[in-house]
């Protein structure tokens, strides 16, 4: 966490203190806030007090390939044979992946094949000297911070115009409106659902989005911004429920119609369900299966959820596998952004012993990743070497080995919980992607906006809510 990366702090200049006070009040007034850890009240979201210089052509490149990635992940998710083969070994070694895998297998066997499919993704990158952006991961479930990243951009534009003496031009901070795109995609999905199910116009106002959430969610305001934009711009209602609450309230009729009270659910949007902590009992897994079987559109459905695993990312880095889903031109564009990813073995696969040997000799140049989302699960440095030597060959099959990305270090002022710190930092860029189709008809394939997170250069992880990084905005150079 940031507090653990302090080192010796210099006195914060008066001009930065002034920006901190202005940013704190701006954040409170505009909703750039998060719940406090104790659940009582809220605090400004962690933010940078200066935008981060970012190469213009690299941001443009990330936006350009997002539509390629959206379509690629859709094709992967629709290839059930590939997913079942790719994840068979990891599913045996990792209980959480195995439970998701079994739900996917079950609905495949039952013939559940949704026509309407929605993906709200985020592809994350870091700059890798001297090659430009390299992909960290591709998120297909609970791609967060669209609401707060939009506000973080507006905050940096405000500070640039309010304090022009720093020489930052607001026009060099790119516009960023991911919430507009996500809300519009939700509205299109509800419309497609209503058309598919021949729901009369007079009943459509009672067709809602079900937002599956965690009971202890700190990042609730980020989610509420999407909910409010959906209502303000499209008059589509959204209701929030935990998996436990859905278990108590939901009903599914013989046609698969999902009901919560008197609201028919046209879209289930998961902002929970990506971590084992969300499934404390079998009831939550039963709810996930019920939702998957229902006629409501799922974002993501289980195929999309599994397509976002690290194992699939590792396989797609193989040009032969990538060619299964993408043309040579698209493969070339996407492949430029991959770093080295190596298998730890499994059914039909051979461990890359050369890469493993090099990782043991140079552990700081690699990361060992499990099939997890949410941050804090990876192995680095000595912990990586220990894992490679202490775990059995079978246990290691749930992991992938990845080349470390060597990002440039820049000095920045970070603010968390009212405290301002100057430190050396790294930044991670995320591009939001939207993909909606009805059968073979693509209704939406867009890059919707971006997220920039900045963290201490000594931090290996990147989560904002977990305390590792702050929200930032790119300054094009």
DAPEJO-V366017 format. One record per pair of residues at least 4 apart in sequence whose ideal C-beta (glycine too) atoms are under 7 Angstrom apart, sorted by sequence separation. I is the first residue (numbers start at 1). GAP is how many residues later the second one is. D is the distance in whole Angstrom. If there is no record, write none. Layout:
# DAPEJO-V366017
<<I & GAP & D> <I & GAP & D>>
This chain:
# DAPEJO-V366017
<<12 & 4 & 5> <14 & 4 & 6> <15 & 4 & 7> <16 & 4 & 6> <17 & 4 & 7> <18 & 4 & 6> <19 & 4 & 6> <20 & 4 & 6> <21 & 4 & 7> <22 & 4 & 6> <23 & 4 & 6> <24 & 4 & 7> <25 & 4 & 6> <26 & 4 & 6> <35 & 4 & 6> <36 & 4 & 6> <48 & 4 & 7> <54 & 4 & 7> <56 & 4 & 6> <57 & 4 & 6> <58 & 4 & 7> <59 & 4 & 7> <60 & 4 & 6> <61 & 4 & 7> <62 & 4 & 7> <65 & 4 & 6> <66 & 4 & 6> <67 & 4 & 7> <68 & 4 & 6> <69 & 4 & 6> <70 & 4 & 7> <71 & 4 & 6> <72 & 4 & 6> <73 & 4 & 6> <74 & 4 & 6> <75 & 4 & 7> <79 & 4 & 6> <80 & 4 & 6> <81 & 4 & 6> <82 & 4 & 6> <83 & 4 & 6> <84 & 4 & 6> <87 & 4 & 5> <88 & 4 & 7> <89 & 4 & 7> <90 & 4 & 6> <94 & 4 & 6> <95 & 4 & 6> <96 & 4 & 7> <97 & 4 & 6> <98 & 4 & 6> <99 & 4 & 7> <100 & 4 & 6> <101 & 4 & 6> <102 & 4 & 6> <103 & 4 & 7> <104 & 4 & 6> <105 & 4 & 6> <106 & 4 & 6> <128 & 4 & 7> <139 & 4 & 5> <145 & 4 & 5> <146 & 4 & 7> <147 & 4 & 7> <148 & 4 & 6> <149 & 4 & 7> <150 & 4 & 7> <151 & 4 & 6> <152 & 4 & 7> <153 & 4 & 7> <154 & 4 & 6> <155 & 4 & 6> <156 & 4 & 6> <157 & 4 & 7> <158 & 4 & 6> <159 & 4 & 6> <177 & 4 & 7> <178 & 4 & 6> <179 & 4 & 6> <180 & 4 & 6> <181 & 4 & 6> <182 & 4 & 6> <183 & 4 & 6> <184 & 4 & 6> <185 & 4 & 6> <186 & 4 & 7> <187 & 4 & 6> <188 & 4 & 6> <189 & 4 & 6> <190 & 4 & 6> <191 & 4 & 6> <192 & 4 & 6> <193 & 4 & 6> <199 & 4 & 5> <213 & 4 & 5> <219 & 4 & 7> <220 & 4 & 6> <221 & 4 & 7> <223 & 4 & 7> <224 & 4 & 6> <225 & 4 & 6> <226 & 4 & 6> <227 & 4 & 7> <228 & 4 & 6> <229 & 4 & 6> <230 & 4 & 6> <231 & 4 & 6> <241 & 4 & 4> <243 & 4 & 7> <244 & 4 & 7> <245 & 4 & 6> <246 & 4 & 5> <252 & 4 & 6> <253 & 4 & 5> <259 & 4 & 7> <280 & 4 & 7> <282 & 4 & 6> <283 & 4 & 7> <284 & 4 & 7> <285 & 4 & 7> <286 & 4 & 6> <287 & 4 & 6> <288 & 4 & 6> <289 & 4 & 6> <290 & 4 & 6> <300 & 4 & 3> <302 & 4 & 6> <303 & 4 & 6> <304 & 4 & 7> <310 & 4 & 6> <311 & 4 & 7> <312 & 4 & 6> <313 & 4 & 7> <318 & 4 & 7> <319 & 4 & 6> <322 & 4 & 6> <326 & 4 & 4> <327 & 4 & 7> <328 & 4 & 6> <329 & 4 & 7> <330 & 4 & 6> <331 & 4 & 6> <332 & 4 & 7> <345 & 4 & 6> <352 & 4 & 6> <353 & 4 & 6> <354 & 4 & 7> <355 & 4 & 6> <356 & 4 & 7> <357 & 4 & 7> <358 & 4 & 6> <359 & 4 & 6> <379 & 4 & 5> <380 & 4 & 6> <382 & 4 & 6> <383 & 4 & 6> <384 & 4 & 6> <385 & 4 & 6> <386 & 4 & 6> <387 & 4 & 6> <391 & 4 & 4> <415 & 4 & 7> <437 & 4 & 6> <455 & 4 & 5> <12 & 5 & 6> <27 & 5 & 4> <28 & 5 & 6> <36 & 5 & 5> <54 & 5 & 6> <107 & 5 & 4> <127 & 5 & 7> <194 & 5 & 4> <199 & 5 & 6> <231 & 5 & 7> <241 & 5 & 5> <252 & 5 & 7> <259 & 5 & 6> <260 & 5 & 6> <273 & 5 & 5> <279 & 5 & 4> <300 & 5 & 5> <307 & 5 & 6> <316 & 5 & 6> <326 & 5 & 5> <345 & 5 & 7> <351 & 5 & 7> <372 & 5 & 4> <379 & 5 & 4> <391 & 5 & 5> <415 & 5 & 5> <437 & 5 & 5> <438 & 5 & 6> <461 & 5 & 7> <463 & 5 & 5> <464 & 5 & 5> <27 & 6 & 6> <36 & 6 & 6> <76 & 6 & 7> <91 & 6 & 5> <92 & 6 & 7> <127 & 6 & 6> <128 & 6 & 4> <230 & 6 & 5> <231 & 6 & 7> <252 & 6 & 5> <259 & 6 & 7> <272 & 6 & 5> <278 & 6 & 6> <279 & 6 & 6> <292 & 6 & 7> <315 & 6 & 5> <316 & 6 & 5> <343 & 6 & 5> <345 & 6 & 4> <437 & 6 & 6> <462 & 6 & 6> <463 & 6 & 7> <464 & 6 & 7> <35 & 7 & 5> <36 & 7 & 5> <90 & 7 & 5> <91 & 7 & 4> <257 & 7 & 6> <258 & 7 & 4> <291 & 7 & 6> <344 & 7 & 6> <359 & 7 & 4> <370 & 7 & 5> <413 & 7 & 6> <414 & 7 & 5> <436 & 7 & 4> <455 & 7 & 6> <461 & 7 & 4> <462 & 7 & 5> <464 & 7 & 6> <34 & 8 & 6> <125 & 8 & 4> <126 & 8 & 6> <160 & 8 & 4> <199 & 8 & 6> <230 & 8 & 6> <241 & 8 & 7> <250 & 8 & 6> <251 & 8 & 5> <323 & 8 & 6> <326 & 8 & 7> <343 & 8 & 6> <379 & 8 & 5> <436 & 8 & 4> <33 & 9 & 5> <34 & 9 & 6> <125 & 9 & 6> <160 & 9 & 7> <161 & 9 & 5> <250 & 9 & 7> <292 & 9 & 7> <322 & 9 & 5> <343 & 9 & 6> <369 & 9 & 5> <413 & 9 & 5> <414 & 9 & 7> <435 & 9 & 7> <453 & 9 & 6> <459 & 9 & 5> <33 & 10 & 7> <87 & 10 & 7> <91 & 10 & 4> <125 & 10 & 6> <126 & 10 & 6> <160 & 10 & 4> <194 & 10 & 5> <213 & 10 & 7> <250 & 10 & 6> <292 & 10 & 5> <342 & 10 & 4> <368 & 10 & 7> <434 & 10 & 5> <435 & 10 & 5> <33 & 11 & 6> <34 & 11 & 5> <125 & 11 & 6> <227 & 11 & 4> <249 & 11 & 5> <367 & 11 & 5> <368 & 11 & 4> <411 & 11 & 7> <412 & 11 & 7> <453 & 11 & 6> <32 & 12 & 6> <33 & 12 & 6> <123 & 12 & 6> <124 & 12 & 4> <211 & 12 & 7> <249 & 12 & 7> <319 & 12 & 7> <322 & 12 & 7> <367 & 12 & 7> <434 & 12 & 5> <32 & 13 & 5> <124 & 13 & 5> <157 & 13 & 5> <160 & 13 & 7> <194 & 13 & 6> <322 & 13 & 6> <342 & 13 & 4> <367 & 13 & 6> <411 & 13 & 6> <412 & 13 & 4> <455 & 13 & 5> <87 & 14 & 6> <193 & 14 & 7> <433 & 14 & 6> <434 & 14 & 5> <455 & 14 & 4> <123 & 15 & 5> <124 & 15 & 7> <273 & 15 & 6> <409 & 15 & 5> <410 & 15 & 6> <432 & 15 & 7> <433 & 15 & 7> <454 & 15 & 6> <28 & 16 & 6> <157 & 16 & 5> <211 & 16 & 7> <319 & 16 & 6> <368 & 16 & 5> <409 & 16 & 7> <431 & 16 & 6> <432 & 16 & 4> <453 & 16 & 4> <454 & 16 & 6> <27 & 17 & 4> <121 & 17 & 7> <122 & 17 & 4> <156 & 17 & 5> <190 & 17 & 6> <364 & 17 & 6> <367 & 17 & 7> <409 & 17 & 6> <432 & 17 & 5> <453 & 17 & 7> <27 & 18 & 6> <121 & 18 & 6> <363 & 18 & 5> <366 & 18 & 6> <432 & 18 & 7> <453 & 18 & 7> <454 & 18 & 4> <121 & 19 & 6> <190 & 19 & 7> <241 & 19 & 7> <363 & 19 & 7> <368 & 19 & 6> <407 & 19 & 4> <431 & 19 & 5> <453 & 19 & 6> <24 & 20 & 5> <27 & 20 & 7> <153 & 20 & 6> <430 & 20 & 6> <452 & 20 & 4> <83 & 21 & 7> <84 & 21 & 7> <119 & 21 & 6> <122 & 21 & 4> <209 & 21 & 7> <239 & 21 & 6> <317 & 21 & 5> <363 & 21 & 5> <429 & 21 & 6> <430 & 21 & 4> <452 & 21 & 6> <121 & 22 & 6> <363 & 22 & 5> <452 & 22 & 5> <120 & 23 & 6> <153 & 23 & 4> <186 & 23 & 6> <268 & 23 & 5> <429 & 23 & 6> <23 & 24 & 6> <239 & 24 & 6> <317 & 24 & 4> <359 & 25 & 7> <360 & 25 & 6> <427 & 25 & 6> <428 & 25 & 5> <23 & 26 & 6> <150 & 26 & 6> <427 & 26 & 7> <149 & 27 & 7> <150 & 27 & 6> <209 & 27 & 6> <211 & 27 & 6> <213 & 27 & 5> <215 & 27 & 5> <314 & 27 & 4> <371 & 27 & 6> <427 & 27 & 5> <80 & 28 & 5> <150 & 28 & 6> <211 & 28 & 7> <214 & 28 & 7> <268 & 28 & 5> <313 & 28 & 7> <360 & 28 & 6> <370 & 28 & 6> <20 & 29 & 6> <149 & 29 & 7> <150 & 29 & 5> <208 & 29 & 4> <209 & 29 & 4> <210 & 29 & 6> <211 & 29 & 5> <212 & 29 & 7> <213 & 29 & 6> <243 & 29 & 7> <267 & 29 & 6> <270 & 29 & 7> <314 & 29 & 6> <359 & 29 & 6> <370 & 29 & 5> <425 & 29 & 5> <426 & 29 & 6> <19 & 30 & 5> <208 & 30 & 6> <242 & 30 & 7> <243 & 30 & 7> <266 & 30 & 6> <267 & 30 & 5> <268 & 30 & 5> <269 & 30 & 5> <270 & 30 & 7> <369 & 30 & 6> <425 & 30 & 6> <208 & 31 & 6> <210 & 31 & 6> <212 & 31 & 6> <265 & 31 & 5> <266 & 31 & 6> <268 & 31 & 7> <368 & 31 & 5> <369 & 31 & 5> <425 & 31 & 6> <426 & 31 & 5> <146 & 32 & 4> <147 & 32 & 5> <267 & 32 & 6> <356 & 32 & 6> <425 & 32 & 6> <16 & 33 & 6> <146 & 33 & 5> <368 & 33 & 6> <369 & 33 & 6> <423 & 33 & 5> <424 & 33 & 4> <428 & 34 & 5> <243 & 35 & 6> <366 & 35 & 6> <367 & 35 & 5> <146 & 36 & 6> <247 & 36 & 5> <258 & 36 & 4> <366 & 36 & 7> <256 & 37 & 7> <258 & 37 & 7> <366 & 37 & 6> <367 & 37 & 6> <252 & 38 & 6> <256 & 38 & 5> <257 & 38 & 6> <258 & 38 & 5> <365 & 38 & 7> <366 & 38 & 6> <256 & 39 & 4> <365 & 39 & 5> <244 & 40 & 7> <247 & 40 & 5> <250 & 40 & 7> <255 & 40 & 7> <364 & 40 & 7> <414 & 40 & 7> <243 & 41 & 4> <246 & 41 & 5> <252 & 42 & 5> <359 & 42 & 6> <412 & 42 & 6> <74 & 43 & 7> <183 & 43 & 6> <187 & 43 & 7> <182 & 44 & 6> <186 & 44 & 5> <243 & 44 & 5> <74 & 45 & 7> <356 & 45 & 7> <427 & 45 & 6> <73 & 46 & 7> <179 & 46 & 6> <183 & 46 & 4> <190 & 46 & 5> <355 & 46 & 6> <179 & 47 & 6> <183 & 47 & 4> <187 & 47 & 4> <73 & 48 & 7> <223 & 48 & 6> <345 & 48 & 6> <409 & 48 & 5> <70 & 49 & 7> <180 & 49 & 7> <187 & 49 & 5> <179 & 50 & 5> <183 & 50 & 6> <186 & 50 & 6> <210 & 50 & 6> <70 & 51 & 6> <183 & 51 & 6> <345 & 51 & 7> <346 & 51 & 5> <344 & 52 & 4> <345 & 52 & 5> <344 & 53 & 6> <69 & 54 & 5> <416 & 54 & 6> <208 & 55 & 4> <210 & 55 & 5> <344 & 55 & 5> <415 & 55 & 7> <206 & 56 & 7> <212 & 56 & 6> <344 & 56 & 6> <414 & 56 & 5> <66 & 57 & 6> <206 & 57 & 6> <207 & 57 & 5> <208 & 57 & 6> <212 & 57 & 7> <343 & 57 & 7> <344 & 57 & 6> <206 & 58 & 6> <208 & 58 & 7> <209 & 58 & 5> <210 & 58 & 5> <211 & 58 & 5> <212 & 58 & 5> <213 & 58 & 5> <214 & 58 & 4> <342 & 58 & 7> <207 & 59 & 5> <210 & 59 & 7> <212 & 59 & 6> <213 & 59 & 5> <310 & 59 & 5> <341 & 59 & 6> <342 & 59 & 4> <209 & 60 & 6> <211 & 60 & 6> <212 & 60 & 5> <311 & 60 & 6> <212 & 61 & 6> <310 & 61 & 6> <341 & 61 & 5> <120 & 62 & 6> <309 & 62 & 5> <62 & 63 & 6> <339 & 63 & 7> <340 & 63 & 4> <214 & 64 & 6> <339 & 64 & 4> <73 & 65 & 7> <120 & 65 & 7> <339 & 66 & 6> <73 & 67 & 6> <118 & 67 & 6> <58 & 69 & 7> <69 & 69 & 7> <61 & 71 & 7> <62 & 71 & 6> <118 & 71 & 5> <61 & 72 & 6> <194 & 72 & 7> <116 & 73 & 7> <193 & 73 & 4> <58 & 74 & 5> <147 & 74 & 7> <148 & 74 & 5> <193 & 74 & 7> <58 & 75 & 5> <144 & 75 & 6> <147 & 75 & 4> <116 & 76 & 5> <147 & 76 & 7> <190 & 76 & 5> <116 & 77 & 6> <145 & 77 & 6> <189 & 77 & 7> <190 & 77 & 6> <144 & 78 & 6> <147 & 78 & 3> <189 & 78 & 5> <147 & 79 & 6> <116 & 80 & 6> <146 & 80 & 6> <380 & 80 & 5> <115 & 81 & 7> <186 & 81 & 6> <378 & 82 & 7> <376 & 85 & 6> <314 & 86 & 4> <375 & 86 & 5> <375 & 87 & 6> <376 & 87 & 7> <375 & 88 & 4> <311 & 89 & 6> <374 & 89 & 7> <310 & 90 & 5> <376 & 90 & 6> <375 & 91 & 5> <375 & 93 & 7> <275 & 98 & 7> <274 & 99 & 4> <275 & 99 & 5> <274 & 100 & 6> <45 & 103 & 5> <193 & 104 & 6> <47 & 105 & 6> <51 & 105 & 4> <47 & 108 & 6> <189 & 108 & 5> <59 & 115 & 7> <32 & 116 & 6> <51 & 117 & 6> <32 & 119 & 4> <31 & 120 & 7> <32 & 120 & 7> <30 & 121 & 6> <51 & 122 & 5> <32 & 123 & 6> <27 & 128 & 7> <142 & 128 & 6> <26 & 129 & 6> <141 & 129 & 6> <142 & 129 & 5> <142 & 130 & 7> <23 & 132 & 6> <26 & 132 & 6> <141 & 132 & 7> <142 & 132 & 5> <141 & 133 & 5> <23 & 136 & 7> <22 & 137 & 7> <19 & 140 & 6> <22 & 140 & 6> <19 & 144 & 6> <118 & 149 & 7> <141 & 159 & 5> <140 & 160 & 5> <140 & 164 & 5> <141 & 164 & 5> <140 & 165 & 6> <140 & 167 & 6> <141 & 167 & 6> <140 & 168 & 3> <139 & 169 & 6> <138 & 170 & 6> <137 & 173 & 7> <138 & 175 & 6> <137 & 176 & 6> <118 & 179 & 6> <120 & 179 & 6> <96 & 180 & 5> <112 & 180 & 7> <119 & 180 & 7> <112 & 181 & 6> <116 & 181 & 5> <118 & 181 & 4> <119 & 181 & 6> <35 & 183 & 4> <106 & 183 & 7> <114 & 183 & 7> <34 & 184 & 5> <117 & 184 & 7> <34 & 185 & 6> <35 & 185 & 6> <103 & 185 & 6> <107 & 185 & 5> <119 & 185 & 6> <99 & 186 & 6> <103 & 186 & 5> <107 & 186 & 6> <34 & 187 & 6> <114 & 187 & 6> <33 & 188 & 5> <103 & 189 & 6> <31 & 190 & 6> <31 & 194 & 7> <107 & 195 & 7> <104 & 198 & 4> <103 & 199 & 5> <104 & 199 & 6> <100 & 202 & 6> <104 & 202 & 6> <135 & 202 & 5> <134 & 203 & 6> <135 & 203 & 6> <133 & 204 & 6> <100 & 205 & 6> <101 & 205 & 7> <134 & 205 & 5> <100 & 206 & 6> <128 & 211 & 7> <97 & 212 & 7> <125 & 212 & 7> <87 & 219 & 6> <83 & 220 & 6> <90 & 221 & 5> <87 & 222 & 6> <80 & 223 & 7> <83 & 223 & 5> <83 & 224 & 7> <87 & 224 & 6> <78 & 225 & 7> <86 & 225 & 6> <77 & 226 & 4> <86 & 226 & 6> <77 & 227 & 5> <86 & 229 & 6> <77 & 230 & 4> <76 & 231 & 5> <142 & 231 & 7> <141 & 232 & 6> <73 & 234 & 5> <139 & 234 & 7> <76 & 236 & 6> <192 & 246 & 5> <219 & 246 & 5> <189 & 247 & 6> <218 & 247 & 6> <188 & 248 & 6> <76 & 249 & 6> <185 & 249 & 5> <75 & 250 & 4> <181 & 251 & 7> <185 & 251 & 6> <192 & 251 & 7> <182 & 252 & 7> <72 & 253 & 6> <181 & 253 & 6> <72 & 254 & 6> <178 & 254 & 5> <188 & 255 & 6> <90 & 256 & 7> <188 & 256 & 6> <89 & 257 & 3> <89 & 258 & 5> <88 & 259 & 5> <185 & 259 & 6> <68 & 262 & 5> <72 & 262 & 7> <68 & 265 & 6> <69 & 265 & 6> <181 & 265 & 6> <68 & 266 & 6> <182 & 266 & 6> <181 & 267 & 3> <65 & 268 & 5> <181 & 268 & 6> <65 & 269 & 6> <136 & 269 & 7> <178 & 270 & 5> <134 & 271 & 5> <178 & 271 & 3> <65 & 272 & 7> <177 & 272 & 6> <176 & 273 & 5> <97 & 274 & 4> <176 & 274 & 6> <94 & 276 & 7> <94 & 277 & 6> <128 & 277 & 5> <129 & 277 & 6> <128 & 278 & 6> <126 & 279 & 4> <128 & 279 & 7> <129 & 279 & 6> <127 & 280 & 5> <90 & 281 & 6> <126 & 281 & 4> <127 & 281 & 6> <146 & 286 & 6> <143 & 289 & 7> <136 & 292 & 6> <133 & 296 & 7> <150 & 299 & 7> <126 & 300 & 7> <173 & 300 & 5> <174 & 300 & 6> <93 & 301 & 6> <97 & 301 & 7> <149 & 301 & 7> <93 & 302 & 6> <126 & 302 & 5> <149 & 302 & 4> <173 & 302 & 6> <174 & 302 & 6> <146 & 303 & 7> <172 & 303 & 6> <93 & 304 & 5> <94 & 304 & 4> <124 & 304 & 6> <125 & 304 & 5> <172 & 304 & 5> <93 & 305 & 4> <124 & 305 & 7> <124 & 306 & 5> <145 & 306 & 5> <90 & 307 & 6> <123 & 307 & 7> <168 & 307 & 6> <89 & 308 & 4> <90 & 308 & 5> <122 & 308 & 5> <123 & 308 & 5> <122 & 309 & 7> <122 & 310 & 5> <123 & 310 & 6> <122 & 311 & 7> <121 & 312 & 4> <120 & 314 & 6> <119 & 316 & 4> <156 & 317 & 4> <118 & 318 & 5> <145 & 319 & 7> <152 & 319 & 4> <117 & 320 & 5> <152 & 320 & 7> <153 & 320 & 5> <152 & 321 & 6> <116 & 322 & 5> <149 & 322 & 6> <115 & 323 & 6> <148 & 323 & 6> <115 & 324 & 5> <145 & 326 & 7> <122 & 329 & 7> <53 & 357 & 7> <52 & 358 & 7> <52 & 360 & 7> <74 & 361 & 6> <50 & 362 & 6> <50 & 363 & 6> <70 & 363 & 4> <74 & 363 & 7> <48 & 364 & 6> <49 & 364 & 4> <69 & 364 & 6> <71 & 364 & 7> <48 & 365 & 7> <66 & 365 & 5> <70 & 365 & 4> <48 & 366 & 6> <49 & 366 & 6> <62 & 367 & 6> <66 & 367 & 5> <47 & 368 & 6> <63 & 368 & 6> <46 & 369 & 7> <62 & 369 & 5> <46 & 370 & 4> <49 & 371 & 7> <43 & 374 & 6> <71 & 374 & 6> <52 & 375 & 5> <70 & 375 & 5> <67 & 378 & 5> <67 & 379 & 7> <67 & 380 & 6> <66 & 381 & 4> <63 & 384 & 5> <23 & 392 & 7> <24 & 394 & 7> <20 & 395 & 5> <16 & 397 & 5> <20 & 400 & 5> <52 & 400 & 6> <52 & 402 & 6> <17 & 403 & 7> <16 & 404 & 6> <48 & 406 & 5> <12 & 408 & 5> <12 & 410 & 7> <2 & 412 & 6> <9 & 412 & 6> <10 & 412 & 6> <9 & 413 & 7> <2 & 414 & 6> <6 & 415 & 6> <59 & 415 & 6> <59 & 417 & 7> <5 & 418 & 7> <46 & 418 & 6> <2 & 419 & 7> <52 & 420 & 5> <54 & 420 & 4> <56 & 420 & 4> <51 & 421 & 7> <54 & 421 & 6> <56 & 421 & 7> <48 & 422 & 5> <51 & 422 & 5> <52 & 422 & 6> <53 & 422 & 5> <54 & 422 & 6> <55 & 422 & 6> <47 & 423 & 5> <51 & 423 & 7> <52 & 423 & 6> <54 & 423 & 7> <46 & 424 & 4> <47 & 424 & 5> <48 & 424 & 4> <51 & 424 & 4> <53 & 424 & 5> <46 & 425 & 6> <45 & 426 & 6> <5 & 451 & 4> <5 & 453 & 5> <2 & 454 & 6> <5 & 454 & 6> <2 & 465 & 6> <1 & 466 & 4> <1 & 467 & 6>>
